[in-house]
Amino acid sequence: MLDLYGVDPKKLDNPIFLNRLISKAISESGLKSFGTLYHKFQPMGFTAVTLLEASHISIHTWPEYKHATIDIYACDEWEKAKRAAKIIITGMKPKRLRKSIRSRGYIYIPEEAKIEK
């Protein structure tokens, strides 16, 4: 999960730039996309979700605050997700960022619940 602060508002309100950046992050990181749905808000702002073979990438922008949030949810694709994040950060050039990595989707089965073969 990325929170980007101090991003050029023109980038945050440009659907062509943002869609190309997400596409670049997906292709150069080795992730596989199944399509994108996006919406350009009026007077400003953008949101998009790209479905991935391993889950999704979403982006939400607030140009008036120079802020964007991006989730790269890629099950079992840690290295690819990290590469995608780096590409997005490089393209957006935030003045400040907060990055959070969470382990999700792992199903814990307590030892006593395991079935013996």
Backbone atoms as SQL, in Angstrom:
CREATE TABLE atoms (id INTEGER PRIMARY KEY, chain TEXT, resi INTEGER, resn TEXT, atom TEXT, x REAL, y REAL, z REAL);
INSERT INTO atoms VALUES
  (1, 'A', 1, 'MET', 'N', 0.860, -1.166, 0.000),
  (2, 'A', 1, 'MET', 'CA', 0.000, 0.000, 0.000),
  (3, 'A', 1, 'MET', 'C', 0.904, 1.225, 0.000),
  (4, 'A', 2, 'LEU', 'N', 0.587, 2.166, -0.866),
  (5, 'A', 2, 'LEU', 'CA', 1.372, 3.382, -0.982),
  (6, 'A', 2, 'LEU', 'C', 0.489, 4.595, -0.742),
  (7, 'A', 3, 'ASP', 'N', 0.992, 5.536, 0.023),
  (8, 'A', 3, 'ASP', 'CA', 0.409, 6.865, 0.151),
  (9, 'A', 3, 'ASP', 'C', 1.465, 7.821, -0.359),
  (10, 'A', 4, 'LEU', 'N', 1.149, 8.536, -1.434),
  (11, 'A', 4, 'LEU', 'CA', 2.097, 9.459, -2.055),
  (12, 'A', 4, 'LEU', 'C', 1.643, 10.885, -1.801),
  (13, 'A', 5, 'TYR', 'N', 2.557, 11.709, -1.298),
  (14, 'A', 5, 'TYR', 'CA', 2.257, 13.095, -0.949),
  (15, 'A', 5, 'TYR', 'C', 3.141, 14.036, -1.756),
  (16, 'A', 6, 'GLY', 'N', 2.616, 15.205, -2.092),
  (17, 'A', 6, 'GLY', 'CA', 3.402, 16.190, -2.815),
  (18, 'A', 6, 'GLY', 'C', 3.630, 15.822, -4.273),
  (19, 'A', 7, 'VAL', 'N', 2.654, 15.173, -4.874),
  (20, 'A', 7, 'VAL', 'CA', 2.743, 14.776, -6.282),
  (21, 'A', 7, 'VAL', 'C', 2.188, 15.906, -7.143),
  (22, 'A', 8, 'ASP', 'N', 2.790, 16.111, -8.303),
  (23, 'A', 8, 'ASP', 'CA', 2.327, 17.127, -9.247),
  (24, 'A', 8, 'ASP', 'C', 0.835, 16.902, -9.537),
  (25, 'A', 9, 'PRO', 'N', -0.026, 17.889, -9.240),
  (26, 'A', 9, 'PRO', 'CA', -1.467, 17.722, -9.466),
  (27, 'A', 9, 'PRO', 'C', -1.829, 17.416, -10.922),
  (28, 'A', 10, 'LYS', 'N', -1.017, 17.897, -11.867),
  (29, 'A', 10, 'LYS', 'CA', -1.287, 17.609, -13.281),
  (30, 'A', 10, 'LYS', 'C', -1.179, 16.117, -13.557),
  (31, 'A', 11, 'LYS', 'N', -0.219, 15.448, -12.911),
  (32, 'A', 11, 'LYS', 'CA', -0.093, 13.990, -13.059),
  (33, 'A', 11, 'LYS', 'C', -1.299, 13.286, -12.445),
  (34, 'A', 12, 'LEU', 'N', -1.713, 13.760, -11.286),
  (35, 'A', 12, 'LEU', 'CA', -2.800, 13.112, -10.552),
  (36, 'A', 12, 'LEU', 'C', -4.162, 13.277, -11.214),
  (37, 'A', 13, 'ASP', 'N', -4.274, 14.210, -12.141),
  (38, 'A', 13, 'ASP', 'CA', -5.550, 14.451, -12.801),
  (39, 'A', 13, 'ASP', 'C', -5.514, 14.064, -14.277),
  (40, 'A', 14, 'ASN', 'N', -4.474, 13.326, -14.669),
  (41, 'A', 14, 'ASN', 'CA', -4.291, 12.959, -16.068),
  (42, 'A', 14, 'ASN', 'C', -4.512, 11.458, -16.263),
  (43, 'A', 15, 'PRO', 'N', -5.707, 11.039, -16.724),
  (44, 'A', 15, 'PRO', 'CA', -5.986, 9.610, -16.858),
  (45, 'A', 15, 'PRO', 'C', -5.058, 8.896, -17.844),
  (46, 'A', 16, 'ILE', 'N', -4.620, 9.588, -18.889),
  (47, 'A', 16, 'ILE', 'CA', -3.714, 8.946, -19.854),
  (48, 'A', 16, 'ILE', 'C', -2.386, 8.640, -19.187),
  (49, 'A', 17, 'PHE', 'N', -1.815, 9.623, -18.480),
  (50, 'A', 17, 'PHE', 'CA', -0.558, 9.396, -17.766),
  (51, 'A', 17, 'PHE', 'C', -0.699, 8.263, -16.748),
  (52, 'A', 18, 'LEU', 'N', -1.759, 8.313, -15.942),
  (53, 'A', 18, 'LEU', 'CA', -1.935, 7.319, -14.879),
  (54, 'A', 18, 'LEU', 'C', -2.154, 5.916, -15.440),
  (55, 'A', 19, 'ASN', 'N', -2.977, 5.784, -16.476),
  (56, 'A', 19, 'ASN', 'CA', -3.190, 4.458, -17.070),
  (57, 'A', 19, 'ASN', 'C', -1.902, 3.912, -17.682),
  (58, 'A', 20, 'ARG', 'N', -1.124, 4.779, -18.336),
  (59, 'A', 20, 'ARG', 'CA', 0.151, 4.330, -18.909),
  (60, 'A', 20, 'ARG', 'C', 1.134, 3.920, -17.818),
  (61, 'A', 21, 'LEU', 'N', 1.164, 4.677, -16.718),
  (62, 'A', 21, 'LEU', 'CA', 2.065, 4.350, -15.615),
  (63, 'A', 21, 'LEU', 'C', 1.704, 2.997, -14.998),
  (64, 'A', 22, 'ILE', 'N', 0.428, 2.759, -14.758),
  (65, 'A', 22, 'ILE', 'CA', 0.000, 1.471, -14.197),
  (66, 'A', 22, 'ILE', 'C', 0.311, 0.347, -15.182),
  (67, 'A', 23, 'SER', 'N', 0.060, 0.563, -16.460),
  (68, 'A', 23, 'SER', 'CA', 0.370, -0.463, -17.475),
  (69, 'A', 23, 'SER', 'C', 1.859, -0.770, -17.507),
  (70, 'A', 24, 'LYS', 'N', 2.679, 0.278, -17.427),
  (71, 'A', 24, 'LYS', 'CA', 4.139, 0.091, -17.400),
  (72, 'A', 24, 'LYS', 'C', 4.551, -0.711, -16.161),
  (73, 'A', 25, 'ALA', 'N', 3.987, -0.362, -15.018),
  (74, 'A', 25, 'ALA', 'CA', 4.321, -1.067, -13.775),
  (75, 'A', 25, 'ALA', 'C', 3.964, -2.548, -13.878),
  (76, 'A', 26, 'ILE', 'N', 2.832, -2.836, -14.483),
  (77, 'A', 26, 'ILE', 'CA', 2.388, -4.227, -14.629),
  (78, 'A', 26, 'ILE', 'C', 3.295, -4.984, -15.592),
  (79, 'A', 27, 'SER', 'N', 3.524, -4.424, -16.768),
  (80, 'A', 27, 'SER', 'CA', 4.310, -5.149, -17.774),
  (81, 'A', 27, 'SER', 'C', 5.773, -5.306, -17.364),
  (82, 'A', 28, 'GLU', 'N', 6.379, -4.244, -16.808),
  (83, 'A', 28, 'GLU', 'CA', 7.796, -4.320, -16.453),
  (84, 'A', 28, 'GLU', 'C', 8.062, -5.116, -15.178),
  (85, 'A', 29, 'SER', 'N', 7.051, -5.324, -14.363),
  (86, 'A', 29, 'SER', 'CA', 7.248, -6.105, -13.134),
  (87, 'A', 29, 'SER', 'C', 6.968, -7.590, -13.357),
  (88, 'A', 30, 'GLY', 'N', 6.309, -7.911, -14.486),
  (89, 'A', 30, 'GLY', 'CA', 5.991, -9.306, -14.765),
  (90, 'A', 30, 'GLY', 'C', 4.611, -9.734, -14.304),
  (91, 'A', 31, 'LEU', 'N', 3.815, -8.785, -13.805),
  (92, 'A', 31, 'LEU', 'CA', 2.439, -9.109, -13.425),
  (93, 'A', 31, 'LEU', 'C', 1.592, -9.247, -14.684),
  (94, 'A', 32, 'LYS', 'N', 0.429, -9.869, -14.563),
  (95, 'A', 32, 'LYS', 'CA', -0.455, -10.071, -15.714),
  (96, 'A', 32, 'LYS', 'C', -1.799, -9.418, -15.436),
  (97, 'A', 33, 'SER', 'N', -2.242, -8.572, -16.384),
  (98, 'A', 33, 'SER', 'CA', -3.493, -7.828, -16.240),
  (99, 'A', 33, 'SER', 'C', -4.619, -8.484, -17.016),
  (100, 'A', 34, 'PHE', 'N', -5.842, -8.372, -16.451),
  (101, 'A', 34, 'PHE', 'CA', -7.049, -8.829, -17.127),
  (102, 'A', 34, 'PHE', 'C', -7.955, -7.670, -17.516),
  (103, 'A', 35, 'GLY', 'N', -7.506, -6.435, -17.291),
  (104, 'A', 35, 'GLY', 'CA', -8.301, -5.284, -17.679),
  (105, 'A', 35, 'GLY', 'C', -8.391, -4.247, -16.582),
  (106, 'A', 36, 'THR', 'N', -8.772, -3.028, -17.005),
  (107, 'A', 36, 'THR', 'CA', -8.847, -1.892, -16.090),
  (108, 'A', 36, 'THR', 'C', -10.194, -1.200, -16.215),
  (109, 'A', 37, 'LEU', 'N', -10.710, -0.777, -15.094),
  (110, 'A', 37, 'LEU', 'CA', -11.906, 0.045, -15.042),
  (111, 'A', 37, 'LEU', 'C', -11.497, 1.343, -14.348),
  (112, 'A', 38, 'TYR', 'N', -11.802, 2.486, -14.955),
  (113, 'A', 38, 'TYR', 'CA', -11.401, 3.746, -14.331),
  (114, 'A', 38, 'TYR', 'C', -12.484, 4.801, -14.478),
  (115, 'A', 39, 'HIS', 'N', -12.347, 5.839, -13.646),
  (116, 'A', 39, 'HIS', 'CA', -13.286, 6.953, -13.689),
  (117, 'A', 39, 'HIS', 'C', -12.530, 8.245, -13.421),
  (118, 'A', 40, 'LYS', 'N', -12.745, 9.245, -14.267),
  (119, 'A', 40, 'LYS', 'CA', -12.188, 10.588, -14.097),
  (120, 'A', 40, 'LYS', 'C', -13.278, 11.444, -13.464),
  (121, 'A', 41, 'PHE', 'N', -13.018, 11.951, -12.260),
  (122, 'A', 41, 'PHE', 'CA', -13.985, 12.785, -11.562),
  (123, 'A', 41, 'PHE', 'C', -13.932, 14.220, -12.076),
  (124, 'A', 42, 'GLN', 'N', -15.061, 14.942, -11.933),
  (125, 'A', 42, 'GLN', 'CA', -15.124, 16.363, -12.279),
  (126, 'A', 42, 'GLN', 'C', -15.373, 17.150, -11.005),
  (127, 'A', 43, 'PRO', 'N', -14.652, 18.187, -10.699),
  (128, 'A', 43, 'PRO', 'CA', -13.717, 18.822, -11.601),
  (129, 'A', 43, 'PRO', 'C', -12.338, 18.172, -11.616),
  (130, 'A', 44, 'MET', 'N', -12.020, 17.330, -10.641),
  (131, 'A', 44, 'MET', 'CA', -10.699, 16.698, -10.645),
  (132, 'A', 44, 'MET', 'C', -10.725, 15.414, -9.835),
  (133, 'A', 45, 'GLY', 'N', -9.712, 14.578, -10.082),
  (134, 'A', 45, 'GLY', 'CA', -9.567, 13.314, -9.375),
  (135, 'A', 45, 'GLY', 'C', -9.726, 12.133, -10.316),
  (136, 'A', 46, 'PHE', 'N', -9.197, 11.011, -9.878),
  (137, 'A', 46, 'PHE', 'CA', -9.153, 9.819, -10.724),
  (138, 'A', 46, 'PHE', 'C', -9.157, 8.595, -9.829),
  (139, 'A', 47, 'THR', 'N', -9.811, 7.557, -10.283),
  (140, 'A', 47, 'THR', 'CA', -9.773, 6.275, -9.595),
  (141, 'A', 47, 'THR', 'C', -9.739, 5.172, -10.641),
  (142, 'A', 48, 'ALA', 'N', -8.995, 4.109, -10.355),
  (143, 'A', 48, 'ALA', 'CA', -8.905, 2.980, -11.287),
  (144, 'A', 48, 'ALA', 'C', -8.611, 1.698, -10.529),
  (145, 'A', 49, 'VAL', 'N', -9.096, 0.599, -11.091),
  (146, 'A', 49, 'VAL', 'CA', -8.777, -0.732, -10.580),
  (147, 'A', 49, 'VAL', 'C', -8.376, -1.585, -11.778),
  (148, 'A', 50, 'THR', 'N', -7.225, -2.208, -11.666),
  (149, 'A', 50, 'THR', 'CA', -6.761, -3.137, -12.693),
  (150, 'A', 50, 'THR', 'C', -6.773, -4.531, -12.089),
  (151, 'A', 51, 'LEU', 'N', -7.492, -5.438, -12.715),
  (152, 'A', 51, 'LEU', 'CA', -7.515, -6.823, -12.244),
  (153, 'A', 51, 'LEU', 'C', -6.243, -7.517, -12.690),
  (154, 'A', 52, 'LEU', 'N', -5.640, -8.233, -11.777),
  (155, 'A', 52, 'LEU', 'CA', -4.420, -8.982, -12.058),
  (156, 'A', 52, 'LEU', 'C', -4.681, -10.472, -11.905),
  (157, 'A', 53, 'GLU', 'N', -3.852, -11.244, -12.530),
  (158, 'A', 53, 'GLU', 'CA', -3.917, -12.691, -12.352),
  (159, 'A', 53, 'GLU', 'C', -3.776, -13.024, -10.868),
  (160, 'A', 54, 'ALA', 'N', -2.962, -12.252, -10.158),
  (161, 'A', 54, 'ALA', 'CA', -2.713, -12.502, -8.745),
  (162, 'A', 54, 'ALA', 'C', -3.523, -11.599, -7.820),
  (163, 'A', 55, 'SER', 'N', -4.394, -10.760, -8.331),
  (164, 'A', 55, 'SER', 'CA', -5.312, -9.939, -7.552),
  (165, 'A', 55, 'SER', 'C', -5.608, -8.619, -8.239),
  (166, 'A', 56, 'HIS', 'N', -5.086, -7.457, -7.714),
  (167, 'A', 56, 'HIS', 'CA', -5.430, -6.176, -8.332),
  (168, 'A', 56, 'HIS', 'C', -4.457, -5.067, -7.954),
  (169, 'A', 57, 'ILE', 'N', -4.517, -3.981, -8.732),
  (170, 'A', 57, 'ILE', 'CA', -3.870, -2.716, -8.384),
  (171, 'A', 57, 'ILE', 'C', -4.970, -1.665, -8.435),
  (172, 'A', 58, 'SER', 'N', -5.038, -0.835, -7.401),
  (173, 'A', 58, 'SER', 'CA', -5.998, 0.270, -7.422),
  (174, 'A', 58, 'SER', 'C', -5.266, 1.572, -7.151),
  (175, 'A', 59, 'ILE', 'N', -5.812, 2.651, -7.713),
  (176, 'A', 59, 'ILE', 'CA', -5.248, 3.984, -7.501),
  (177, 'A', 59, 'ILE', 'C', -6.403, 4.958, -7.316),
  (178, 'A', 60, 'HIS', 'N', -6.211, 5.880, -6.391),
  (179, 'A', 60, 'HIS', 'CA', -7.188, 6.932, -6.121),
  (180, 'A', 60, 'HIS', 'C', -6.398, 8.222, -5.940),
  (181, 'A', 61, 'THR', 'N', -6.801, 9.294, -6.649),
  (182, 'A', 61, 'THR', 'CA', -6.035, 10.535, -6.562),
  (183, 'A', 61, 'THR', 'C', -6.890, 11.701, -6.091),
  (184, 'A', 62, 'TRP', 'N', -6.217, 12.630, -5.418),
  (185, 'A', 62, 'TRP', 'CA', -6.791, 13.881, -4.958),
  (186, 'A', 62, 'TRP', 'C', -5.828, 14.986, -5.383),
  (187, 'A', 63, 'PRO', 'N', -5.939, 15.447, -6.642),
  (188, 'A', 63, 'PRO', 'CA', -5.009, 16.468, -7.137),
  (189, 'A', 63, 'PRO', 'C', -4.993, 17.740, -6.278),
  (190, 'A', 64, 'GLU', 'N', -6.147, 18.109, -5.751),
  (191, 'A', 64, 'GLU', 'CA', -6.225, 19.328, -4.940),
  (192, 'A', 64, 'GLU', 'C', -5.384, 19.237, -3.669),
  (193, 'A', 65, 'TYR', 'N', -5.055, 18.016, -3.245),
  (194, 'A', 65, 'TYR', 'CA', -4.208, 17.804, -2.068),
  (195, 'A', 65, 'TYR', 'C', -2.839, 17.240, -2.440),
  (196, 'A', 66, 'LYS', 'N', -2.594, 17.079, -3.738),
  (197, 'A', 66, 'LYS', 'CA', -1.328, 16.509, -4.241),
  (198, 'A', 66, 'LYS', 'C', -1.085, 15.119, -3.640),
  (199, 'A', 67, 'HIS', 'N', -2.161, 14.327, -3.550),
  (200, 'A', 67, 'HIS', 'CA', -2.120, 13.055, -2.831),
  (201, 'A', 67, 'HIS', 'C', -2.698, 11.917, -3.672),
  (202, 'A', 68, 'ALA', 'N', -2.095, 10.741, -3.546),
  (203, 'A', 68, 'ALA', 'CA', -2.619, 9.532, -4.192),
  (204, 'A', 68, 'ALA', 'C', -2.425, 8.347, -3.262),
  (205, 'A', 69, 'THR', 'N', -3.365, 7.416, -3.323),
  (206, 'A', 69, 'THR', 'CA', -3.202, 6.139, -2.633),
  (207, 'A', 69, 'THR', 'C', -3.208, 5.041, -3.693),
  (208, 'A', 70, 'ILE', 'N', -2.322, 4.078, -3.508),
  (209, 'A', 70, 'ILE', 'CA', -2.206, 2.976, -4.454),
  (210, 'A', 70, 'ILE', 'C', -2.092, 1.680, -3.658),
  (211, 'A', 71, 'ASP', 'N', -2.903, 0.704, -4.036),
  (212, 'A', 71, 'ASP', 'CA', -2.797, -0.639, -3.448),
  (213, 'A', 71, 'ASP', 'C', -2.323, -1.583, -4.539),
  (214, 'A', 72, 'ILE', 'N', -1.297, -2.327, -4.228),
  (215, 'A', 72, 'ILE', 'CA', -0.812, -3.368, -5.136),
  (216, 'A', 72, 'ILE', 'C', -0.982, -4.677, -4.379),
  (217, 'A', 73, 'TYR', 'N', -2.050, -5.364, -4.681),
  (218, 'A', 73, 'TYR', 'CA', -2.392, -6.595, -4.002),
  (219, 'A', 73, 'TYR', 'C', -2.054, -7.723, -4.963),
  (220, 'A', 74, 'ALA', 'N', -0.975, -8.415, -4.677),
  (221, 'A', 74, 'ALA', 'CA', -0.487, -9.446, -5.596),
  (222, 'A', 74, 'ALA', 'C', -0.141, -10.702, -4.800),
  (223, 'A', 75, 'CYS', 'N', -1.090, -11.588, -4.657),
  (224, 'A', 75, 'CYS', 'CA', -0.907, -12.827, -3.895),
  (225, 'A', 75, 'CYS', 'C', 0.282, -13.621, -4.428),
  (226, 'A', 76, 'ASP', 'N', 1.159, -14.019, -3.552),
  (227, 'A', 76, 'ASP', 'CA', 2.319, -14.861, -3.880),
  (228, 'A', 76, 'ASP', 'C', 3.229, -14.233, -4.928),
  (229, 'A', 77, 'GLU', 'N', 3.182, -12.928, -5.099),
  (230, 'A', 77, 'GLU', 'CA', 3.983, -12.232, -6.109),
  (231, 'A', 77, 'GLU', 'C', 4.749, -11.073, -5.457),
  (232, 'A', 78, 'TRP', 'N', 5.371, -11.323, -4.307),
  (233, 'A', 78, 'TRP', 'CA', 6.022, -10.273, -3.521),
  (234, 'A', 78, 'TRP', 'C', 7.010, -9.441, -4.334),
  (235, 'A', 79, 'GLU', 'N', 7.924, -10.098, -5.006),
  (236, 'A', 79, 'GLU', 'CA', 8.960, -9.377, -5.744),
  (237, 'A', 79, 'GLU', 'C', 8.367, -8.581, -6.895),
  (238, 'A', 80, 'LYS', 'N', 7.396, -9.146, -7.581),
  (239, 'A', 80, 'LYS', 'CA', 6.752, -8.432, -8.681),
  (240, 'A', 80, 'LYS', 'C', 5.997, -7.207, -8.152),
  (241, 'A', 81, 'ALA', 'N', 5.322, -7.366, -7.032),
  (242, 'A', 81, 'ALA', 'CA', 4.596, -6.238, -6.435),
  (243, 'A', 81, 'ALA', 'C', 5.561, -5.138, -6.024),
  (244, 'A', 82, 'LYS', 'N', 6.703, -5.497, -5.461),
  (245, 'A', 82, 'LYS', 'CA', 7.697, -4.496, -5.073),
  (246, 'A', 82, 'LYS', 'C', 8.258, -3.765, -6.281),
  (247, 'A', 83, 'ARG', 'N', 8.501, -4.498, -7.381),
  (248, 'A', 83, 'ARG', 'CA', 8.981, -3.853, -8.611),
  (249, 'A', 83, 'ARG', 'C', 7.927, -2.895, -9.161),
  (250, 'A', 84, 'ALA', 'N', 6.672, -3.313, -9.157),
  (251, 'A', 84, 'ALA', 'CA', 5.588, -2.451, -9.633),
  (252, 'A', 84, 'ALA', 'C', 5.508, -1.177, -8.788),
  (253, 'A', 85, 'ALA', 'N', 5.637, -1.309, -7.483),
  (254, 'A', 85, 'ALA', 'CA', 5.593, -0.144, -6.590),
  (255, 'A', 85, 'ALA', 'C', 6.726, 0.825, -6.915),
  (256, 'A', 86, 'LYS', 'N', 7.903, 0.292, -7.132),
  (257, 'A', 86, 'LYS', 'CA', 9.064, 1.146, -7.441),
  (258, 'A', 86, 'LYS', 'C', 8.834, 1.926, -8.735),
  (259, 'A', 87, 'ILE', 'N', 8.275, 1.278, -9.744),
  (260, 'A', 87, 'ILE', 'CA', 7.999, 1.938, -11.026),
  (261, 'A', 87, 'ILE', 'C', 6.974, 3.056, -10.837),
  (262, 'A', 88, 'ILE', 'N', 5.932, 2.795, -10.064),
  (263, 'A', 88, 'ILE', 'CA', 4.903, 3.810, -9.815),
  (264, 'A', 88, 'ILE', 'C', 5.481, 4.988, -9.042),
  (265, 'A', 89, 'ILE', 'N', 6.252, 4.711, -8.005),
  (266, 'A', 89, 'ILE', 'CA', 6.867, 5.778, -7.205),
  (267, 'A', 89, 'ILE', 'C', 7.790, 6.627, -8.075),
  (268, 'A', 90, 'THR', 'N', 8.602, 5.987, -8.900),
  (269, 'A', 90, 'THR', 'CA', 9.514, 6.707, -9.789),
  (270, 'A', 90, 'THR', 'C', 8.740, 7.600, -10.756),
  (271, 'A', 91, 'GLY', 'N', 7.639, 7.098, -11.297),
  (272, 'A', 91, 'GLY', 'CA', 6.832, 7.879, -12.238),
  (273, 'A', 91, 'GLY', 'C', 6.080, 9.026, -11.602),
  (274, 'A', 92, 'MET', 'N', 5.633, 8.843, -10.373),
  (275, 'A', 92, 'MET', 'CA', 4.842, 9.875, -9.696),
  (276, 'A', 92, 'MET', 'C', 5.711, 10.947, -9.037),
  (277, 'A', 93, 'LYS', 'N', 6.939, 10.578, -8.660),
  (278, 'A', 93, 'LYS', 'CA', 7.881, 11.520, -8.034),
  (279, 'A', 93, 'LYS', 'C', 7.284, 12.257, -6.818),
  (280, 'A', 94, 'PRO', 'N', 6.821, 11.523, -5.820),
  (281, 'A', 94, 'PRO', 'CA', 6.258, 12.203, -4.645),
  (282, 'A', 94, 'PRO', 'C', 7.352, 12.887, -3.824),
  (283, 'A', 95, 'LYS', 'N', 6.956, 13.942, -3.136),
  (284, 'A', 95, 'LYS', 'CA', 7.897, 14.607, -2.214),
  (285, 'A', 95, 'LYS', 'C', 8.081, 13.750, -0.959),
  (286, 'A', 96, 'ARG', 'N', 7.016, 13.008, -0.626),
  (287, 'A', 96, 'ARG', 'CA', 7.041, 12.146, 0.568),
  (288, 'A', 96, 'ARG', 'C', 6.155, 10.952, 0.289),
  (289, 'A', 97, 'LEU', 'N', 6.502, 9.818, 0.885),
  (290, 'A', 97, 'LEU', 'CA', 5.653, 8.636, 0.704),
  (291, 'A', 97, 'LEU', 'C', 5.619, 7.802, 1.962),
  (292, 'A', 98, 'ARG', 'N', 4.552, 7.070, 2.073),
  (293, 'A', 98, 'ARG', 'CA', 4.407, 6.076, 3.140),
  (294, 'A', 98, 'ARG', 'C', 4.103, 4.757, 2.446),
  (295, 'A', 99, 'LYS', 'N', 4.923, 3.769, 2.744),
  (296, 'A', 99, 'LYS', 'CA', 4.778, 2.454, 2.125),
  (297, 'A', 99, 'LYS', 'C', 4.511, 1.440, 3.232),
  (298, 'A', 100, 'SER', 'N', 3.526, 0.596, 3.003),
  (299, 'A', 100, 'SER', 'CA', 3.176, -0.417, 3.981),
  (300, 'A', 100, 'SER', 'C', 3.024, -1.756, 3.259),
  (301, 'A', 101, 'ILE', 'N', 3.699, -2.768, 3.768),
  (302, 'A', 101, 'ILE', 'CA', 3.594, -4.108, 3.189),
  (303, 'A', 101, 'ILE', 'C', 2.854, -4.991, 4.192),
  (304, 'A', 102, 'ARG', 'N', 1.810, -5.603, 3.730),
  (305, 'A', 102, 'ARG', 'CA', 0.997, -6.480, 4.576),
  (306, 'A', 102, 'ARG', 'C', 0.966, -7.872, 3.965),
  (307, 'A', 103, 'SER', 'N', 0.996, -8.862, 4.805),
  (308, 'A', 103, 'SER', 'CA', 0.829, -10.237, 4.354),
  (309, 'A', 103, 'SER', 'C', -0.655, -10.562, 4.474),
  (310, 'A', 104, 'ARG', 'N', -1.264, -10.855, 3.325),
  (311, 'A', 104, 'ARG', 'CA', -2.693, -11.142, 3.321),
  (312, 'A', 104, 'ARG', 'C', -2.944, -12.410, 2.520),
  (313, 'A', 105, 'GLY', 'N', -4.082, -13.015, 2.770),
  (314, 'A', 105, 'GLY', 'CA', -4.480, -14.171, 1.988),
  (315, 'A', 105, 'GLY', 'C', -3.884, -15.485, 2.456),
  (316, 'A', 106, 'TYR', 'N', -3.086, -15.446, 3.511),
  (317, 'A', 106, 'TYR', 'CA', -2.487, -16.669, 4.028),
  (318, 'A', 106, 'TYR', 'C', -3.468, -17.319, 5.000),
  (319, 'A', 107, 'ILE', 'N', -3.757, -18.563, 4.777),
  (320, 'A', 107, 'ILE', 'CA', -4.700, -19.273, 5.649),
  (321, 'A', 107, 'ILE', 'C', -3.901, -20.084, 6.662),
  (322, 'A', 108, 'TYR', 'N', -4.062, -19.758, 7.926),
  (323, 'A', 108, 'TYR', 'CA', -3.374, -20.453, 9.005),
  (324, 'A', 108, 'TYR', 'C', -4.234, -21.611, 9.482),
  (325, 'A', 109, 'ILE', 'N', -3.641, -22.783, 9.506),
  (326, 'A', 109, 'ILE', 'CA', -4.337, -23.959, 10.018),
  (327, 'A', 109, 'ILE', 'C', -3.584, -24.411, 11.269),
  (328, 'A', 110, 'PRO', 'N', -4.228, -24.290, 12.434),
  (329, 'A', 110, 'PRO', 'CA', -3.551, -24.710, 13.675),
  (330, 'A', 110, 'PRO', 'C', -3.139, -26.174, 13.598),
  (331, 'A', 111, 'GLU', 'N', -2.056, -26.487, 14.248),
  (332, 'A', 111, 'GLU', 'CA', -1.498, -27.846, 14.230),
  (333, 'A', 111, 'GLU', 'C', -2.542, -28.889, 14.611),
  (334, 'A', 112, 'GLU', 'N', -3.359, -28.583, 15.595),
  (335, 'A', 112, 'GLU', 'CA', -4.335, -29.560, 16.074),
  (336, 'A', 112, 'GLU', 'C', -5.473, -29.778, 15.054),
  (337, 'A', 113, 'ALA', 'N', -5.626, -28.882, 14.093),
  (338, 'A', 113, 'ALA', 'CA', -6.692, -29.026, 13.103),
  (339, 'A', 113, 'ALA', 'C', -6.244, -29.763, 11.835),
  (340, 'A', 114, 'LYS', 'N', -4.940, -30.014, 11.733),
  (341, 'A', 114, 'LYS', 'CA', -4.434, -30.677, 10.514),
  (342, 'A', 114, 'LYS', 'C', -4.873, -32.139, 10.488),
  (343, 'A', 115, 'ILE', 'N', -5.181, -32.601, 9.316),
  (344, 'A', 115, 'ILE', 'CA', -5.620, -33.987, 9.138),
  (345, 'A', 115, 'ILE', 'C', -4.397, -34.854, 8.860),
  (346, 'A', 116, 'GLU', 'N', -4.298, -35.927, 9.621),
  (347, 'A', 116, 'GLU', 'CA', -3.174, -36.866, 9.404),
  (348, 'A', 116, 'GLU', 'C', -3.499, -37.745, 8.212),
  (349, 'A', 117, 'LYS', 'N', -2.452, -38.066, 7.424),
  (350, 'A', 117, 'LYS', 'CA', -2.628, -38.936, 6.264),
  (351, 'A', 117, 'LYS', 'C', -2.231, -40.347, 6.600);
